[in-house]
């Protein structure tokens, strides 16, 4: 069973707005046998949005991410040089640098990507949900 990398919006919704999480995602999110991961790039994305006033997270980004991962059994995935270099090889189907990093990480690590951003279907990535 492939590990699943969560898109930022899925992680935030699962913790703060469960009604926004599509029903198809819950079996994946609740499967005790499935390894779930959140990229540090998602924490960076949340920090950028928070600094611009586009999102408010209880306790700030670092606390929200750390506690959310701990409570939900999600592992943090760092960004390494292989991931960064993989972005360079991606076709330009999507402009968002955070989403492009998630695609690169999912490809490099052989993970599925749990996202509801259909624009990411243009990439060779196993999108679940």
N, CA, C and O atoms as a GROMACS GRO file, in nm:
protein
  516
    1UNK      N    1   0.084  -0.117   0.000
    1UNK     CA    2   0.000   0.000   0.000
    1UNK      C    3   0.089   0.124   0.000
    1UNK      O    4   0.175   0.141   0.086
    2UNK      N    5   0.066   0.210  -0.100
    2UNK     CA    6   0.148   0.331  -0.114
    2UNK      C    7   0.123   0.430   0.000
    2UNK      O    8   0.008   0.450   0.040
    3UNK      N    9   0.229   0.490   0.052
    3UNK     CA   10   0.209   0.603   0.144
    3UNK      C   11   0.141   0.717   0.068
    3UNK      O   12   0.148   0.725  -0.055
    4UNK      N   13   0.075   0.804   0.143
    4UNK     CA   14  -0.002   0.914   0.083
    4UNK      C   15   0.051   1.047   0.135
    4UNK      O   16   0.059   1.070   0.256
    5UNK      N   17   0.086   1.134   0.041
    5UNK     CA   18   0.127   1.270   0.072
    5UNK      C   19   0.003   1.358   0.065
    5UNK      O   20  -0.068   1.358  -0.036
    6UNK      N   21  -0.025   1.431   0.172
    6UNK     CA   22  -0.144   1.515   0.178
    6UNK      C   23  -0.117   1.652   0.119
    6UNK      O   24  -0.015   1.715   0.148
    7UNK      N   25  -0.209   1.698   0.036
    7UNK     CA   26  -0.201   1.836  -0.010
    7UNK      C   27  -0.237   1.925   0.109
    7UNK      O   28  -0.309   1.883   0.200
    8UNK      N   29  -0.188   2.044   0.108
    8UNK     CA   30  -0.205   2.137   0.219
    8UNK      C   31  -0.352   2.154   0.254
    8UNK      O   32  -0.388   2.150   0.372
    9UNK      N   33  -0.437   2.174   0.154
    9UNK     CA   34  -0.578   2.198   0.183
    9UNK      C   35  -0.645   2.079   0.250
    9UNK      O   36  -0.732   2.096   0.334
   10UNK      N   37  -0.605   1.958   0.213
   10UNK     CA   38  -0.664   1.839   0.274
   10UNK      C   39  -0.627   1.833   0.423
   10UNK      O   40  -0.712   1.805   0.507
   11UNK      N   41  -0.502   1.860   0.454
   11UNK     CA   42  -0.456   1.860   0.594
   11UNK      C   43  -0.533   1.964   0.676
   11UNK      O   44  -0.583   1.933   0.784
   12UNK      N   45  -0.543   2.084   0.624
   12UNK     CA   46  -0.612   2.192   0.696
   12UNK      C   47  -0.760   2.158   0.712
   12UNK      O   48  -0.815   2.173   0.822
   13UNK      N   49  -0.825   2.114   0.606
   13UNK     CA   50  -0.967   2.080   0.615
   13UNK      C   51  -0.991   1.968   0.716
   13UNK      O   52  -1.086   1.975   0.794
   14UNK      N   53  -0.906   1.866   0.714
   14UNK     CA   54  -0.925   1.752   0.804
   14UNK      C   55  -0.917   1.795   0.950
   14UNK      O   56  -0.976   1.732   1.037
   15UNK      N   57  -0.844   1.903   0.978
   15UNK     CA   58  -0.828   1.950   1.115
   15UNK      C   59  -0.924   2.060   1.154
   15UNK      O   60  -0.957   2.074   1.272
   16UNK      N   61  -0.970   2.140   1.057
   16UNK     CA   62  -1.047   2.258   1.093
   16UNK      C   63  -1.184   2.268   1.028
   16UNK      O   64  -1.271   2.340   1.077
   17UNK      N   65  -1.206   2.196   0.920
   17UNK     CA   66  -1.333   2.208   0.845
   17UNK      C   67  -1.368   2.072   0.786
   17UNK      O   68  -1.372   2.055   0.664
   18UNK      N   69  -1.395   1.977   0.873
   18UNK     CA   70  -1.415   1.838   0.828
   18UNK      C   71  -1.526   1.826   0.725
   18UNK      O   72  -1.524   1.734   0.643
   19UNK      N   73  -1.622   1.915   0.728
   19UNK     CA   74  -1.730   1.910   0.630
   19UNK      C   75  -1.682   1.934   0.487
   19UNK      O   76  -1.750   1.898   0.392
   20UNK      N   77  -1.565   1.995   0.472
   20UNK     CA   78  -1.510   2.022   0.338
   20UNK      C   79  -1.433   1.903   0.281
   20UNK      O   80  -1.404   1.900   0.161
   21UNK      N   81  -1.400   1.805   0.365
   21UNK     CA   82  -1.327   1.688   0.320
   21UNK      C   83  -1.425   1.596   0.248
   21UNK      O   84  -1.523   1.551   0.308
   22UNK      N   85  -1.401   1.567   0.121
   22UNK     CA   86  -1.490   1.476   0.048
   22UNK      C   87  -1.495   1.338   0.114
   22UNK      O   88  -1.396   1.290   0.169
   23UNK      N   89  -1.611   1.276   0.108
   23UNK     CA   90  -1.631   1.145   0.170
   23UNK      C   91  -1.527   1.042   0.125
   23UNK      O   92  -1.485   0.958   0.204
   24UNK      N   93  -1.486   1.050  -0.002
   24UNK     CA   94  -1.390   0.952  -0.056
   24UNK      C   95  -1.255   0.960   0.014
   24UNK      O   96  -1.177   0.864   0.009
   25UNK      N   97  -1.225   1.072   0.078
   25UNK     CA   98  -1.095   1.087   0.144
   25UNK      C   99  -1.091   1.022   0.282
   25UNK      O  100  -0.984   0.981   0.327
   26UNK      N  101  -1.204   1.012   0.349
   26UNK     CA  102  -1.204   0.964   0.487
   26UNK      C  103  -1.149   0.822   0.503
   26UNK      O  104  -1.074   0.798   0.598
   27UNK      N  105  -1.182   0.727   0.415
   27UNK     CA  106  -1.122   0.594   0.432
   27UNK      C  107  -0.969   0.597   0.423
   27UNK      O  108  -0.901   0.520   0.491
   28UNK      N  109  -0.915   0.685   0.341
   28UNK     CA  110  -0.770   0.698   0.330
   28UNK      C  111  -0.713   0.762   0.456
   28UNK      O  112  -0.614   0.714   0.511
   29UNK      N  113  -0.776   0.868   0.501
   29UNK     CA  114  -0.727   0.941   0.618
   29UNK      C  115  -0.739   0.860   0.747
   29UNK      O  116  -0.661   0.879   0.840
   30UNK      N  117  -0.836   0.769   0.751
   30UNK     CA  118  -0.860   0.692   0.874
   30UNK      C  119  -0.800   0.552   0.873
   30UNK      O  120  -0.812   0.479   0.971
   31UNK      N  121  -0.736   0.514   0.763
   31UNK     CA  122  -0.680   0.380   0.751
   31UNK      C  123  -0.554   0.368   0.838
   31UNK      O  124  -0.454   0.433   0.809
   32UNK      N  125  -0.558   0.286   0.943
   32UNK     CA  126  -0.442   0.276   1.032
   32UNK      C  127  -0.320   0.209   0.966
   32UNK      O  128  -0.208   0.220   1.016
   33UNK      N  129  -0.343   0.142   0.855
   33UNK     CA  130  -0.234   0.076   0.783
   33UNK      C  131  -0.165   0.167   0.683
   33UNK      O  132  -0.058   0.135   0.632
   34UNK      N  133  -0.226   0.279   0.653
   34UNK     CA  134  -0.175   0.371   0.550
   34UNK      C  135  -0.086   0.476   0.615
   34UNK      O  136  -0.126   0.541   0.711
   35UNK      N  137   0.033   0.492   0.561
   35UNK     CA  138   0.122   0.599   0.609
   35UNK      C  139   0.082   0.729   0.542
   35UNK      O  140   0.074   0.737   0.419
   36UNK      N  141   0.057   0.831   0.624
   36UNK     CA  142   0.021   0.963   0.576
   36UNK      C  143   0.136   1.058   0.604
   36UNK      O  144   0.198   1.053   0.710
   37UNK      N  145   0.163   1.146   0.507
   37UNK     CA  146   0.272   1.242   0.522
   37UNK      C  147   0.226   1.381   0.484
   37UNK      O  148   0.135   1.398   0.402
   38UNK      N  149   0.290   1.480   0.544
   38UNK     CA  150   0.270   1.619   0.510
   38UNK      C  151   0.407   1.677   0.482
   38UNK      O  152   0.499   1.663   0.562
   39UNK      N  153   0.420   1.743   0.370
   39UNK     CA  154   0.547   1.804   0.333
   39UNK      C  155   0.573   1.930   0.414
   39UNK      O  156   0.481   2.006   0.445
   40UNK      N  157   0.698   1.951   0.448
   40UNK     CA  158   0.737   2.077   0.510
   40UNK      C  159   0.704   2.193   0.416
   40UNK      O  160   0.685   2.306   0.461
   41UNK      N  161   0.698   2.165   0.286
   41UNK     CA  162   0.657   2.268   0.190
   41UNK      C  163   0.515   2.316   0.220
   41UNK      O  164   0.482   2.432   0.195
   42UNK      N  165   0.430   2.229   0.272
   42UNK     CA  166   0.294   2.270   0.311
   42UNK      C  167   0.298   2.365   0.429
   42UNK      O  168   0.222   2.462   0.434
   43UNK      N  169   0.386   2.339   0.524
   43UNK     CA  170   0.402   2.431   0.637
   43UNK      C  171   0.450   2.567   0.587
   43UNK      O  172   0.405   2.671   0.633
   44UNK      N  173   0.541   2.564   0.492
   44UNK     CA  174   0.592   2.689   0.432
   44UNK      C  175   0.476   2.763   0.363
   44UNK      O  176   0.462   2.884   0.378
   45UNK      N  177   0.396   2.690   0.286
   45UNK     CA  178   0.281   2.750   0.218
   45UNK      C  179   0.186   2.814   0.320
   45UNK      O  180   0.140   2.926   0.299
   46UNK      N  181   0.159   2.745   0.429
   46UNK     CA  182   0.071   2.800   0.532
   46UNK      C  183   0.132   2.924   0.596
   46UNK      O  184   0.059   3.018   0.628
   47UNK      N  185   0.262   2.925   0.616
   47UNK     CA  186   0.330   3.041   0.673
   47UNK      C  187   0.318   3.162   0.580
   47UNK      O  188   0.295   3.274   0.626
   48UNK      N  189   0.333   3.139   0.451
   48UNK     CA  190   0.320   3.248   0.354
   48UNK      C  191   0.177   3.302   0.356
   48UNK      O  192   0.156   3.424   0.358
   49UNK      N  193   0.079   3.213   0.355
   49UNK     CA  194  -0.061   3.255   0.357
   49UNK      C  195  -0.096   3.326   0.488
   49UNK      O  196  -0.170   3.424   0.488
   50UNK      N  197  -0.042   3.277   0.598
   50UNK     CA  198  -0.067   3.340   0.727
   50UNK      C  199  -0.007   3.481   0.731
   50UNK      O  200  -0.071   3.574   0.778
   51UNK      N  201   0.116   3.496   0.682
   51UNK     CA  202   0.182   3.627   0.681
   51UNK      C  203   0.107   3.728   0.595
   51UNK      O  204   0.110   3.848   0.622
   52UNK      N  205   0.038   3.678   0.493
   52UNK     CA  206  -0.040   3.767   0.404
   52UNK      C  207  -0.182   3.787   0.453
   52UNK      O  208  -0.261   3.858   0.390
   53UNK      N  209  -0.216   3.724   0.565
   53UNK     CA  210  -0.350   3.738   0.619
   53UNK      C  211  -0.456   3.655   0.548
   53UNK      O  212  -0.575   3.681   0.564
   54UNK      N  213  -0.415   3.557   0.470
   54UNK     CA  214  -0.510   3.475   0.393
   54UNK      C  215  -0.561   3.355   0.471
   54UNK      O  216  -0.658   3.292   0.430
   55UNK      N  217  -0.496   3.323   0.584
   55UNK     CA  218  -0.539   3.212   0.667
   55UNK      C  219  -0.502   3.243   0.811
   55UNK      O  220  -0.400   3.306   0.838
   56UNK      N  221  -0.585   3.198   0.902
   56UNK     CA  222  -0.556   3.211   1.044
   56UNK      C  223  -0.559   3.072   1.104
   56UNK      O  224  -0.658   3.000   1.091
   57UNK      N  225  -0.450   3.036   1.169
   57UNK     CA  226  -0.440   2.903   1.228
   57UNK      C  227  -0.423   2.916   1.378
   57UNK      O  228  -0.343   2.998   1.425
   58UNK      N  229  -0.497   2.837   1.454
   58UNK     CA  230  -0.485   2.846   1.600
   58UNK      C  231  -0.343   2.813   1.646
   58UNK      O  232  -0.289   2.707   1.614
   59UNK      N  233  -0.284   2.906   1.721
   59UNK     CA  234  -0.150   2.884   1.775
   59UNK      C  235  -0.037   2.914   1.680
   59UNK      O  236   0.079   2.897   1.716
   60UNK      N  237  -0.066   2.957   1.558
   60UNK     CA  238   0.037   2.983   1.459
   60UNK      C  239   0.071   2.857   1.380
   60UNK      O  240   0.031   2.747   1.417
   61UNK      N  241   0.144   2.875   1.272
   61UNK     CA  242   0.172   2.767   1.178
   61UNK      C  243   0.249   2.652   1.242
   61UNK      O  244   0.208   2.537   1.230
   62UNK      N  245   0.359   2.681   1.308
   62UNK     CA  246   0.443   2.573   1.362
   62UNK      C  247   0.364   2.487   1.460
   62UNK      O  248   0.369   2.364   1.454
   63UNK      N  249   0.293   2.551   1.548
   63UNK     CA  250   0.215   2.475   1.647
   63UNK      C  251   0.101   2.398   1.581
   63UNK      O  252   0.077   2.282   1.614
   64UNK      N  253   0.030   2.463   1.489
   64UNK     CA  254  -0.081   2.399   1.419
   64UNK      C  255  -0.034   2.273   1.346
   64UNK      O  256  -0.096   2.167   1.357
   65UNK      N  257   0.076   2.285   1.272
   65UNK     CA  258   0.127   2.171   1.195
   65UNK      C  259   0.178   2.061   1.289
   65UNK      O  260   0.143   1.945   1.272
   66UNK      N  261   0.258   2.098   1.387
   66UNK     CA  262   0.314   1.997   1.478
   66UNK      C  263   0.204   1.924   1.554
   66UNK      O  264   0.205   1.801   1.560
   67UNK      N  265   0.110   1.997   1.611
   67UNK     CA  266   0.002   1.933   1.686
   67UNK      C  267  -0.092   1.856   1.595
   67UNK      O  268  -0.139   1.747   1.630
   68UNK      N  269  -0.119   1.911   1.478
   68UNK     CA  270  -0.206   1.842   1.383
   68UNK      C  271  -0.146   1.711   1.337
   68UNK      O  272  -0.217   1.610   1.326
   69UNK      N  273  -0.018   1.710   1.310
   69UNK     CA  274   0.050   1.586   1.269
   69UNK      C  275   0.048   1.485   1.383
   69UNK      O  276   0.020   1.367   1.362
   70UNK      N  277   0.078   1.531   1.503
   70UNK     CA  278   0.080   1.441   1.618
   70UNK      C  279  -0.057   1.380   1.642
   70UNK      O  280  -0.068   1.259   1.660
   71UNK      N  281  -0.161   1.463   1.643
   71UNK     CA  282  -0.297   1.415   1.671
   71UNK      C  283  -0.349   1.321   1.563
   71UNK      O  284  -0.425   1.228   1.593
   72UNK      N  285  -0.310   1.344   1.440
   72UNK     CA  286  -0.366   1.265   1.330
   72UNK      C  287  -0.273   1.155   1.280
   72UNK      O  288  -0.307   1.083   1.186
   73UNK      N  289  -0.155   1.142   1.340
   73UNK     CA  290  -0.063   1.036   1.299
   73UNK      C  291   0.002   1.060   1.164
   73UNK      O  292   0.037   0.965   1.094
   74UNK      N  293   0.017   1.185   1.128
   74UNK     CA  294   0.079   1.222   1.001
   74UNK      C  295   0.227   1.250   1.025
   74UNK      O  296   0.264   1.319   1.120
   75UNK      N  297   0.311   1.195   0.938
   75UNK     CA  298   0.456   1.220   0.946
   75UNK      C  299   0.493   1.340   0.860
   75UNK      O  300   0.436   1.362   0.754
   76UNK      N  301   0.590   1.417   0.907
   76UNK     CA  302   0.641   1.528   0.826
   76UNK      C  303   0.746   1.477   0.729
   76UNK      O  304   0.831   1.395   0.765
   77UNK      N  305   0.741   1.526   0.608
   77UNK     CA  306   0.837   1.493   0.504
   77UNK      C  307   0.918   1.618   0.473
   77UNK      O  308   0.863   1.719   0.429
   78UNK      N  309   1.048   1.611   0.495
   78UNK     CA  310   1.135   1.724   0.463
   78UNK      C  311   1.153   1.740   0.313
   78UNK      O  312   1.123   1.650   0.235
   79UNK      N  313   1.202   1.855   0.275
   79UNK     CA  314   1.236   1.883   0.136
   79UNK      C  315   1.386   1.865   0.123
   79UNK      O  316   1.462   1.931   0.192
   80UNK      N  317   1.428   1.775   0.034
   80UNK     CA  318   1.572   1.755   0.017
   80UNK      C  319   1.613   1.796  -0.125
   80UNK      O  320   1.531   1.837  -0.206
   81UNK      N  321   1.741   1.784  -0.152
   81UNK     CA  322   1.794   1.827  -0.281
   81UNK      C  323   1.732   1.751  -0.397
   81UNK      O  324   1.706   1.809  -0.502
   82UNK      N  325   1.709   1.622  -0.380
   82UNK     CA  326   1.645   1.543  -0.487
   82UNK      C  327   1.506   1.598  -0.519
   82UNK      O  328   1.468   1.607  -0.636
   83UNK      N  329   1.431   1.634  -0.417
   83UNK     CA  330   1.297   1.690  -0.438
   83UNK      C  331   1.306   1.824  -0.512
   83UNK      O  332   1.233   1.848  -0.608
   84UNK      N  333   1.396   1.909  -0.468
   84UNK     CA  334   1.411   2.040  -0.531
   84UNK      C  335   1.453   2.026  -0.678
   84UNK      O  336   1.400   2.096  -0.764
   85UNK      N  337   1.546   1.936  -0.704
   85UNK     CA  338   1.591   1.916  -0.842
   85UNK      C  339   1.480   1.857  -0.929
   85UNK      O  340   1.474   1.885  -1.049
   86UNK      N  341   1.393   1.775  -0.870
   86UNK     CA  342   1.284   1.714  -0.946
   86UNK      C  343   1.185   1.818  -0.998
   86UNK      O  344   1.122   1.797  -1.101
   87UNK      N  345   1.171   1.929  -0.927
   87UNK     CA  346   1.082   2.036  -0.972
   87UNK      C  347   1.128   2.090  -1.106
   87UNK      O  348   1.046   2.125  -1.192
   88UNK      N  349   1.258   2.097  -1.125
   88UNK     CA  350   1.315   2.149  -1.250
   88UNK      C  351   1.271   2.067  -1.371
   88UNK      O  352   1.257   2.120  -1.481
   89UNK      N  353   1.248   1.939  -1.350
   89UNK     CA  354   1.212   1.849  -1.461
   89UNK      C  355   1.063   1.842  -1.487
   89UNK      O  356   1.020   1.779  -1.585
   90UNK      N  357   0.983   1.904  -1.403
   90UNK     CA  358   0.838   1.898  -1.422
   90UNK      C  359   0.794   1.987  -1.537
   90UNK      O  360   0.843   2.099  -1.552
   91UNK      N  361   0.700   1.938  -1.618
   91UNK     CA  362   0.640   2.028  -1.718
   91UNK      C  363   0.563   2.139  -1.646
   91UNK      O  364   0.526   2.124  -1.529
   92UNK      N  365   0.541   2.249  -1.713
   92UNK     CA  366   0.478   2.366  -1.650
   92UNK      C  367   0.326   2.363  -1.665
   92UNK      O  368   0.266   2.455  -1.721
   93UNK      N  369   0.265   2.256  -1.615
   93UNK     CA  370   0.119   2.245  -1.619
   93UNK      C  371   0.053   2.328  -1.509
   93UNK      O  372  -0.065   2.362  -1.520
   94UNK      N  373   0.126   2.360  -1.407
   94UNK     CA  374   0.070   2.426  -1.289
   94UNK      C  375   0.172   2.529  -1.240
   94UNK      O  376   0.292   2.502  -1.237
   95UNK      N  377   0.125   2.647  -1.204
   95UNK     CA  378   0.216   2.755  -1.165
   95UNK      C  379   0.251   2.757  -1.016
   95UNK      O  380   0.355   2.810  -0.978
   96UNK      N  381   0.165   2.700  -0.932
   96UNK     CA  382   0.185   2.710  -0.788
   96UNK      C  383   0.311   2.634  -0.746
   96UNK      O  384   0.318   2.512  -0.761
   97UNK      N  385   0.411   2.705  -0.692
   97UNK     CA  386   0.537   2.637  -0.658
   97UNK      C  387   0.522   2.533  -0.546
   97UNK      O  388   0.597   2.436  -0.542
   98UNK      N  389   0.427   2.552  -0.457
   98UNK     CA  390   0.406   2.455  -0.349
   98UNK      C  391   0.345   2.326  -0.405
   98UNK      O  392   0.387   2.216  -0.368
   99UNK      N  393   0.247   2.339  -0.492
   99UNK     CA  394   0.188   2.220  -0.554
   99UNK      C  395   0.291   2.148  -0.642
   99UNK      O  396   0.294   2.025  -0.646
  100UNK      N  397   0.373   2.223  -0.711
  100UNK     CA  398   0.477   2.161  -0.794
  100UNK      C  399   0.575   2.082  -0.705
  100UNK      O  400   0.620   1.975  -0.745
  101UNK      N  401   0.607   2.134  -0.588
  101UNK     CA  402   0.695   2.061  -0.497
  101UNK      C  403   0.628   1.933  -0.448
  101UNK      O  404   0.693   1.829  -0.441
  102UNK      N  405   0.500   1.939  -0.416
  102UNK     CA  406   0.430   1.819  -0.372
  102UNK      C  407   0.429   1.712  -0.481
  102UNK      O  408   0.448   1.594  -0.453
  103UNK      N  409   0.408   1.753  -0.604
  103UNK     CA  410   0.412   1.658  -0.717
  103UNK      C  411   0.552   1.598  -0.727
  103UNK      O  412   0.566   1.476  -0.740
  104UNK      N  413   0.654   1.682  -0.720
  104UNK     CA  414   0.791   1.633  -0.730
  104UNK      C  415   0.823   1.535  -0.617
  104UNK      O  416   0.886   1.432  -0.640
  105UNK      N  417   0.780   1.567  -0.497
  105UNK     CA  418   0.804   1.477  -0.385
  105UNK      C  419   0.730   1.345  -0.401
  105UNK      O  420   0.786   1.238  -0.376
  106UNK      N  421   0.605   1.352  -0.442
  106UNK     CA  422   0.527   1.229  -0.461
  106UNK      C  423   0.592   1.141  -0.567
  106UNK      O  424   0.602   1.019  -0.550
  107UNK      N  425   0.637   1.202  -0.676
  107UNK     CA  426   0.703   1.125  -0.781
  107UNK      C  427   0.834   1.066  -0.731
  107UNK      O  428   0.860   0.947  -0.750
  108UNK      N  429   0.916   1.147  -0.668
  108UNK     CA  430   1.049   1.103  -0.624
  108UNK      C  431   1.040   0.992  -0.520
  108UNK      O  432   1.124   0.902  -0.518
  109UNK      N  433   0.940   0.997  -0.434
  109UNK     CA  434   0.928   0.901  -0.324
  109UNK      C  435   0.836   0.784  -0.356
  109UNK      O  436   0.829   0.688  -0.280
  110UNK      N  437   0.764   0.793  -0.469
  110UNK     CA  438   0.668   0.687  -0.503
  110UNK      C  439   0.544   0.691  -0.418
  110UNK      O  440   0.484   0.587  -0.390
  111UNK      N  441   0.503   0.810  -0.375
  111UNK     CA  442   0.384   0.828  -0.292
  111UNK      C  443   0.264   0.863  -0.380
  111UNK      O  444   0.280   0.917  -0.489
  112UNK      N  445   0.146   0.831  -0.331
  112UNK     CA  446   0.023   0.884  -0.389
  112UNK      C  447   0.004   1.024  -0.332
  112UNK      O  448   0.059   1.057  -0.227
  113UNK      N  449  -0.075   1.106  -0.401
  113UNK     CA  450  -0.100   1.243  -0.357
  113UNK      C  451  -0.249   1.260  -0.334
  113UNK      O  452  -0.329   1.242  -0.426
  114UNK      N  453  -0.287   1.294  -0.212
  114UNK     CA  454  -0.427   1.318  -0.179
  114UNK      C  455  -0.453   1.466  -0.195
  114UNK      O  456  -0.415   1.548  -0.110
  115UNK      N  457  -0.520   1.500  -0.306
  115UNK     CA  458  -0.548   1.639  -0.339
  115UNK      C  459  -0.680   1.645  -0.413
  115UNK      O  460  -0.724   1.547  -0.473
  116UNK      N  461  -0.743   1.761  -0.408
  116UNK     CA  462  -0.864   1.784  -0.485
  116UNK      C  463  -0.839   1.891  -0.589
  116UNK      O  464  -0.934   1.950  -0.642
  117UNK      N  465  -0.714   1.916  -0.619
  117UNK     CA  466  -0.673   2.008  -0.724
  117UNK      C  467  -0.661   1.927  -0.853
  117UNK      O  468  -0.558   1.863  -0.877
  118UNK      N  469  -0.764   1.929  -0.933
  118UNK     CA  470  -0.767   1.849  -1.056
  118UNK      C  471  -0.661   1.892  -1.158
  118UNK      O  472  -0.626   1.815  -1.248
  119UNK      N  473  -0.609   2.013  -1.144
  119UNK     CA  474  -0.503   2.058  -1.235
  119UNK      C  475  -0.379   1.970  -1.221
  119UNK      O  476  -0.299   1.961  -1.314
  120UNK      N  477  -0.363   1.905  -1.107
  120UNK     CA  478  -0.246   1.818  -1.086
  120UNK      C  479  -0.258   1.686  -1.161
  120UNK      O  480  -0.162   1.610  -1.168
  121UNK      N  481  -0.376   1.659  -1.216
  121UNK     CA  482  -0.393   1.538  -1.299
  121UNK      C  483  -0.306   1.543  -1.424
  121UNK      O  484  -0.279   1.440  -1.486
  122UNK      N  485  -0.263   1.662  -1.462
  122UNK     CA  486  -0.178   1.676  -1.581
  122UNK      C  487  -0.040   1.615  -1.559
  122UNK      O  488   0.033   1.591  -1.655
  123UNK      N  489  -0.005   1.590  -1.434
  123UNK     CA  490   0.126   1.532  -1.402
  123UNK      C  491   0.115   1.381  -1.387
  123UNK      O  492   0.008   1.326  -1.361
  124UNK      N  493   0.228   1.316  -1.403
  124UNK     CA  494   0.236   1.172  -1.382
  124UNK      C  495   0.248   1.146  -1.232
  124UNK      O  496   0.357   1.119  -1.181
  125UNK      N  497   0.134   1.154  -1.164
  125UNK     CA  498   0.131   1.132  -1.020
  125UNK      C  499   0.001   1.059  -0.987
  125UNK      O  500  -0.103   1.085  -1.048
  126UNK      N  501   0.007   0.968  -0.893
  126UNK     CA  502  -0.110   0.891  -0.852
  126UNK      C  503  -0.191   0.976  -0.757
  126UNK      O  504  -0.161   0.983  -0.637
  127UNK      N  505  -0.296   1.041  -0.809
  127UNK     CA  506  -0.382   1.127  -0.727
  127UNK      C  507  -0.494   1.041  -0.671
  127UNK      O  508  -0.564   0.973  -0.746
  128UNK      N  509  -0.511   1.045  -0.541
  128UNK     CA  510  -0.615   0.967  -0.476
  128UNK      C  511  -0.712   1.061  -0.405
  128UNK      O  512  -0.682   1.178  -0.382
  129UNK      N  513  -0.829   1.008  -0.373
  129UNK     CA  514  -0.927   1.085  -0.298
  129UNK      C  515  -1.058   1.096  -0.370
  129UNK      O  516  -1.151   1.158  -0.319
   0.00000   0.00000   0.00000
